[in-house]
């Protein structure tokens, strides 16, 4: 249809107007022009663009009769309250179509129409129109809008072009913003990233680099960009870098390696270097990107972890003190050794070595010195065997030696004697020259067993036999030894049980004043009446207690029992001035031993002045400073203190005068041959003189004959004890010698005191 002159002017006017509008504003104008006609309630403008059907504008008349117009530019499929399928079908129809009131389903709407806008025979847009008029009247109304349809066919193309232009403009704006953001991110990364980042062309020229490259040696203060990387690094590093870059380019994927780079401060850092190729659209490589991360701390942590794991593995199979193989590694060695011996039909010997009286040495010198001694022992044992042999520490003072490839038992005996000789050589420990002995038990494969446990058990039995034979010797296992070893172990278990169940008893040996014959005290001596073995000699179970460590609980029981008994005598009105208790070195060296004595006195309710504690001369002089501290605490409590077996050791007079002592006891070995042995007489006389000069009381032990007592009295000895007066007596027998006045009375069961007359 040809446009009228008025329509042409209107179209031209709107074309000029739309030049200044964006596509949404153009759509709003078109929709509002159509919706402004009478009886039109709602108009939707839908266009077809590259993305499909789009609802560009919606104009509707509100309750007040005013037009509300919205430029939307949203996909039609996302629109609500529109007959989407009807609108979609209209783009394939050559002319307008209508919906009745029932099909519209909206109040005050009698009909709806679709009016397509064509361009060269194709629908490029459509108006969806809702009206309060019936279809026939709406058709007539739309026929009067011919200028609008003509204008729309021209302006919609302008709308689509403007929409495409706006989209391209927005895309360019977004791309520019993204490019700016990317450049900002890249610059920030290159400036602040702790990693070393660089891009090189295929000739090694750096086109991009991070700031942290400046901290490397051989890099100037300026930027790395523009420099050739191959001319900066050392030649050996350049060759390594080229090989990694070549691998990355050849395979077209990242390659990584670790390199060490020198910093300007002189520190050497480890970097994880990743290199990957950069390719253009055609896939051709034009450069290489390098990213280096400083992993020095991680490497240090990994190395520390490996070292720690190595130490843990070492500790799992080696003794912490001596660094010798421990029990686990020893069993591994002996299993392999047995396999080799079976294949070669050779012999294998296992020597179990136990240090004689190590607990006494350990208690005397202290645990630190004991540890040093064990380390020295381990070193000497290692030096005395072949490299193919194994020396292991099973625990405590027990070592085991594994000898392989043997063909003659004389070789085993030779090695055992060599070990004993090496250990007998003095060792300097904490300023002391210490000589030790050991007991060695030997079992031999295959005669004494074919399994590790059997060989170890039989070597243990032989070792106990060596101890029974006087220690400081070696014994080969032989059938029949088992009973003796089992007996030793049973005796140890019985002693442990006897202490726990308090199956021991105390005997008391009286001490007398040589001049007056009065009772001056008693010495408590432990006895063991075994329910099956009968009376076990102290000569057997005291060394056993010292060897096994039971001497401490044994000594604690003796102290408690003696204090309880003394309190009972006091309560019974018996005049027992003091009860003397012998202390082992290990018991005396206990931490807070004075506190333990105080606890015993408190629980037994015994006044401290009724208790006397005896320590040996050797115990007193070892760690003399510590001894002074312990003795002072006991003395301040009121406990009387004495040195037992005086003269058998070595005393420093400088320390002796500082000890808060009350008595010196002459050892019985100096009393036995008095007065015939001039040496013993001289020693006893010297001890008496020394004690009196230091205001100390002298007690002679082991007095068995009258002439011994007479000589001691003549020389000024104060007190005596021994079989001449009384054997150690059970408590009830001792009590039987007290008269009604509570005084100890010599009778037929006790030898009378000697007289000088």
Residue pairs with C-beta under 8 A, 6 or more apart in sequence:
1 146
1 150
3 11
3 147
3 150
4 147
6 147
7 146
7 147
7 150
7 151
10 147
10 151
11 147
11 150
11 151
11 154
11 155
14 29
14 151
14 155
15 154
15 155
15 158
17 29
18 26
18 29
18 155
18 158
18 159
18 162
21 29
21 162
22 162
22 166
23 56
23 71
23 73
23 159
23 160
23 162
23 163
23 166
24 56
24 57
24 71
24 72
24 73
25 71
26 155
26 158
26 159
26 162
27 45
27 47
27 56
27 57
27 71
27 72
27 73
27 159
28 57
28 59
28 69
28 70
28 71
30 45
30 57
30 151
30 152
30 155
30 156
30 159
31 43
31 44
31 45
31 56
31 57
31 58
31 59
31 69
31 127
32 43
32 57
32 59
32 67
32 69
33 148
34 40
34 43
34 59
34 127
34 129
34 145
34 148
35 42
35 43
35 59
35 60
35 61
35 67
35 69
36 67
37 141
37 145
38 141
39 131
39 132
39 133
39 137
39 138
39 141
40 61
40 129
40 130
40 131
40 141
41 60
41 61
41 108
41 109
41 130
41 131
41 132
42 58
42 59
42 60
42 61
42 109
42 128
42 129
42 130
43 57
43 58
43 59
43 60
43 127
43 128
43 129
43 130
44 55
44 57
44 58
44 59
44 79
44 82
44 87
44 127
44 128
45 55
45 56
45 57
45 58
45 125
45 126
45 127
46 53
46 54
46 55
46 56
46 76
46 87
46 125
46 126
46 127
46 128
47 53
47 54
47 56
47 124
47 125
47 156
47 159
47 160
47 163
48 54
48 91
48 123
48 124
48 125
49 160
49 163
49 164
50 164
51 75
52 75
52 76
52 77
53 75
53 76
53 77
53 87
53 88
53 91
54 73
54 74
54 75
54 76
55 72
55 73
55 74
55 75
55 76
55 79
55 82
56 71
56 72
56 73
56 159
56 163
57 69
57 70
57 71
57 72
58 69
58 70
58 72
59 67
59 68
59 69
59 70
60 67
60 68
61 67
61 68
62 68
72 79
73 163
76 82
76 84
76 87
76 88
77 84
82 128
83 99
83 103
83 104
83 112
83 128
86 97
86 99
86 114
86 128
87 114
87 126
87 128
89 97
90 97
90 114
90 116
90 123
90 126
90 128
91 116
91 123
91 126
92 123
93 114
93 116
93 123
94 116
95 116
96 113
96 114
96 115
96 116
96 142
97 113
97 114
98 111
98 112
98 113
98 114
98 135
98 138
98 139
99 111
99 112
99 113
100 111
100 135
101 109
101 110
101 111
101 134
103 112
104 111
104 112
104 130
106 130
108 132
109 130
109 131
109 132
110 131
110 132
110 133
110 134
110 135
110 138
111 130
111 131
111 133
111 134
111 135
111 138
112 128
112 129
112 130
112 131
113 127
113 128
113 129
113 131
113 135
113 138
113 139
113 142
114 126
114 127
114 128
114 129
115 126
115 127
115 129
115 142
115 149
116 123
116 125
116 126
117 123
117 124
117 125
117 126
117 127
117 149
117 152
117 153
117 156
118 124
118 153
119 153
119 156
119 157
124 156
124 157
124 160
125 152
125 156
125 159
127 152
129 138
129 142
131 138
131 141
133 141
189 197
189 210
190 197
190 208
190 209
190 210
190 211
191 210
191 211
192 211
193 210
193 212
194 212
194 293
194 294
195 210
195 212
195 291
195 292
195 293
195 294
196 210
196 212
196 213
196 216
196 271
196 290
196 291
196 292
196 293
197 208
197 209
197 210
197 289
197 290
197 291
197 292
198 206
198 208
198 209
198 210
198 213
198 224
198 229
198 289
198 290
199 206
199 207
199 208
199 209
199 278
199 287
199 288
199 289
199 290
200 206
200 207
200 229
200 287
200 288
200 290
201 207
201 286
201 287
202 249
202 285
202 286
202 287
202 288
203 228
204 228
204 229
204 230
204 231
205 226
205 227
205 228
205 229
206 224
206 225
206 226
206 227
206 228
206 229
207 225
207 287
208 225
209 223
209 224
209 225
213 219
213 224
214 221
214 224
215 263
215 264
216 261
216 262
216 263
216 264
217 261
217 262
217 263
217 264
218 232
218 233
218 234
218 262
219 232
219 264
224 232
229 238
229 241
230 238
230 241
230 242
233 241
237 259
240 257
240 259
241 259
241 273
241 275
244 255
244 256
244 257
244 273
244 275
245 275
245 288
247 255
248 254
248 255
248 275
248 276
248 277
248 288
249 277
249 285
249 288
252 277
252 279
252 285
253 276
253 277
254 274
254 275
254 276
255 274
255 275
255 276
256 272
256 273
256 274
256 275
257 273
258 270
258 271
258 272
258 273
258 295
259 270
259 271
259 273
259 292
260 268
260 269
260 270
260 271
261 268
261 269
261 271
261 292
262 268
262 269
263 269
269 294
269 296
270 294
270 295
270 296
270 299
271 292
271 293
271 294
271 295
272 292
272 293
272 295
273 290
273 291
273 292
274 290
274 291
274 292
274 293
275 288
275 289
275 290
276 288
276 289
277 285
277 287
277 288
277 289
278 285
278 286
278 287
278 288
278 289
279 285
279 286
280 286
316 328
317 325
317 326
317 328
317 329
317 332
318 324
318 325
318 326
318 329
319 325
319 326
319 378
319 392
319 393
321 371
321 374
321 375
321 393
322 374
322 375
322 377
322 378
322 393
323 378
324 378
324 382
324 391
324 392
324 393
324 399
325 333
325 390
325 391
325 392
325 393
326 392
326 393
326 394
327 392
327 394
327 395
329 392
330 390
330 392
330 394
330 400
330 402
331 452
333 390
333 392
333 402
334 348
334 350
334 390
334 402
334 452
334 455
335 452
337 348
337 390
337 402
337 404
338 348
338 445
338 450
338 451
338 452
340 346
340 404
340 405
341 347
341 348
341 404
341 405
341 445
341 446
344 405
346 404
346 405
346 406
346 407
347 406
347 407
347 409
347 444
347 445
347 446
348 402
348 403
348 404
348 406
348 444
348 445
349 402
349 403
349 406
349 409
349 412
349 442
349 443
349 444
349 445
350 400
350 401
350 402
350 403
350 442
350 443
350 444
350 445
350 455
350 456
350 459
351 400
351 401
351 402
351 403
351 412
351 415
351 416
351 419
351 440
351 441
351 442
351 459
351 474
352 398
352 399
352 400
352 440
352 441
352 442
352 443
352 456
352 459
352 460
352 462
352 463
353 381
353 398
353 399
353 400
353 401
353 419
353 438
353 439
353 440
353 463
354 397
354 398
354 399
354 438
354 439
354 440
354 463
354 467
355 361
355 377
355 397
355 423
355 436
355 437
355 438
356 436
356 437
356 438
356 439
356 467
356 471
356 472
357 471
357 546
357 547
358 370
358 373
358 396
358 397
358 436
359 397
359 546
359 547
359 548
359 549
359 551
359 586
360 546
360 585
360 586
361 370
361 373
361 434
361 436
362 369
362 370
362 373
363 584
363 585
363 586
363 589
364 585
364 589
364 618
364 619
364 622
364 623
365 373
365 429
365 430
365 432
365 434
365 622
365 623
366 430
366 589
366 623
368 430
369 429
369 430
369 432
372 429
372 430
373 427
373 429
373 434
373 436
374 393
374 397
376 427
376 429
377 397
377 399
377 423
377 427
377 436
378 391
378 393
378 399
380 419
380 422
380 423
380 425
381 391
381 399
381 401
381 419
381 422
381 423
382 391
383 422
384 415
384 418
384 419
384 422
385 391
385 401
385 403
385 415
388 404
388 405
389 401
389 402
389 403
389 404
390 401
390 402
391 399
391 400
391 401
391 402
392 399
392 400
392 401
392 402
393 399
393 400
394 400
400 456
400 459
401 415
401 419
403 411
403 412
403 415
406 412
406 444
409 444
409 476
412 442
412 444
412 476
413 474
413 476
416 440
416 442
416 474
417 474
419 438
419 440
420 437
420 438
420 440
420 472
420 473
420 474
423 436
423 437
423 438
424 435
424 436
424 437
424 472
425 435
426 433
426 434
426 435
427 433
427 434
427 435
427 436
428 434
437 471
437 472
438 471
438 472
439 463
439 464
439 466
439 467
439 471
439 472
439 473
439 474
439 475
440 463
440 466
440 473
440 474
440 475
441 458
441 459
441 460
441 461
441 462
441 463
441 464
441 465
441 466
441 474
441 475
441 477
442 459
442 462
442 474
442 475
442 476
442 477
443 449
443 455
443 456
443 458
443 459
443 462
443 476
443 477
444 476
444 477
445 455
448 454
448 455
448 458
448 459
448 477
449 455
449 457
449 458
458 477
458 481
459 477
460 485
461 477
461 481
461 482
461 484
461 485
462 475
462 476
462 477
462 478
462 481
463 475
464 481
464 484
464 485
464 488
464 489
465 475
465 481
465 484
465 485
466 473
466 474
466 475
467 488
467 547
468 484
468 488
469 475
475 481
488 544
491 533
491 536
491 540
491 541
491 544
492 544
492 548
492 550
494 530
494 533
495 528
495 541
495 544
495 545
495 548
495 550
495 554
496 548
496 550
497 503
498 504
498 528
498 530
499 550
499 553
499 554
499 557
502 557
502 561
503 528
503 529
503 531
504 526
504 527
504 528
504 554
504 557
504 558
504 561
505 526
505 527
505 528
505 529
505 730
506 524
506 525
506 526
506 527
506 558
506 561
506 562
506 565
506 731
507 524
507 525
507 526
507 527
507 728
507 729
507 730
508 522
508 523
508 524
508 525
508 565
508 579
508 728
508 729
508 730
508 731
508 734
509 522
509 523
509 525
509 721
509 726
509 727
509 728
509 729
510 519
510 521
510 522
510 721
510 725
510 726
510 729
510 734
510 744
510 750
511 519
511 520
511 521
511 522
511 523
511 580
511 699
511 719
511 720
511 721
512 518
512 519
512 520
512 719
512 720
512 721
512 725
512 753
513 519
513 520
513 718
513 719
514 709
514 712
514 713
514 717
514 718
514 719
514 720
514 753
515 713
515 718
517 746
517 753
518 744
519 575
519 576
519 577
519 743
519 744
520 577
520 578
520 719
521 576
521 577
521 578
521 579
521 580
521 612
522 576
522 578
522 579
522 580
522 734
523 579
523 580
523 582
523 614
523 721
523 728
524 558
524 561
524 562
524 565
524 579
524 580
524 581
524 582
525 538
525 582
525 728
526 538
526 542
526 554
526 557
526 558
527 535
527 538
527 728
528 535
528 536
528 538
528 541
529 535
529 536
530 536
542 551
544 550
545 551
545 554
546 584
546 586
549 586
551 584
551 586
551 587
552 584
552 586
552 587
552 590
555 582
555 583
555 584
555 586
555 587
556 587
556 596
558 581
558 582
559 581
559 597
559 600
560 600
560 603
560 604
562 579
562 581
562 611
563 579
563 600
563 601
563 604
563 606
563 611
564 604
564 606
565 579
565 731
566 576
566 578
566 579
566 604
566 606
566 610
566 611
567 604
567 605
567 606
567 610
569 576
569 735
570 576
570 606
570 610
572 735
572 742
573 742
574 735
574 738
574 742
574 744
575 738
575 742
575 743
575 744
576 610
576 744
577 610
578 609
578 610
578 611
578 612
578 640
579 610
579 611
579 612
580 612
580 613
580 614
580 642
581 611
581 612
581 613
581 614
582 614
582 644
583 613
583 614
583 615
583 619
584 619
585 615
585 616
585 618
585 619
585 622
587 593
588 615
588 619
588 630
589 623
589 626
590 596
593 630
594 630
594 633
594 634
594 637
597 611
597 613
597 634
597 637
597 639
598 637
601 607
601 608
601 611
601 637
607 638
608 637
608 638
608 639
609 638
609 639
609 640
611 639
611 640
612 639
612 640
612 641
612 642
612 662
612 663
613 634
613 639
613 640
613 641
613 642
614 641
614 642
614 643
614 644
614 665
615 627
615 641
615 642
615 643
615 644
616 643
616 644
616 645
616 648
616 649
617 643
617 644
617 645
617 646
617 647
617 648
617 649
617 650
617 651
618 648
618 649
618 650
619 627
620 627
620 643
620 651
620 655
620 656
620 659
621 627
621 649
621 650
621 651
621 652
621 655
624 652
624 655
627 655
627 659
628 655
628 658
628 659
631 641
631 659
631 660
631 661
632 660
634 641
635 641
635 660
640 662
640 663
641 659
641 660
641 661
641 662
641 663
642 661
642 662
642 663
642 664
642 665
642 699
643 659
643 661
643 663
643 664
643 665
644 665
644 667
645 665
645 667
645 701
646 664
646 665
646 666
646 667
646 687
647 666
647 667
647 670
647 683
647 684
647 687
648 667
648 669
656 694
657 694
661 694
661 696
662 696
662 697
663 691
663 696
663 697
663 698
663 699
664 687
664 690
664 691
664 696
664 697
664 698
664 699
665 698
665 699
665 700
665 701
666 684
666 687
666 688
666 698
666 699
666 700
666 701
666 717
667 701
667 702
668 701
668 702
668 722
669 680
669 702
670 680
670 683
670 684
670 687
671 680
671 684
671 700
671 701
671 702
671 703
671 708
671 712
671 722
672 680
672 702
672 704
673 680
674 680
674 681
674 684
674 707
674 708
674 711
674 712
675 681
675 707
675 708
675 711
681 711
684 700
684 712
684 715
684 717
685 715
687 698
688 698
688 715
688 716
688 717
691 697
691 698
692 698
692 716
697 718
697 719
698 716
698 717
698 718
698 719
699 717
699 718
699 719
699 720
699 721
700 708
700 712
700 717
700 719
700 720
700 721
700 722
701 721
701 722
702 722
703 709
703 712
703 720
703 721
703 722
703 723
703 724
703 725
704 722
704 723
704 724
705 724
706 724
706 754
708 724
709 720
709 724
709 753
709 754
710 754
710 756
712 720
713 754
713 756
714 756
724 751
724 754
725 750
725 751
725 753
726 749
726 750
726 751
733 749
736 749
737 744
737 745
737 746
737 747
737 749
737 750
738 744
738 745
739 745
746 752
746 753
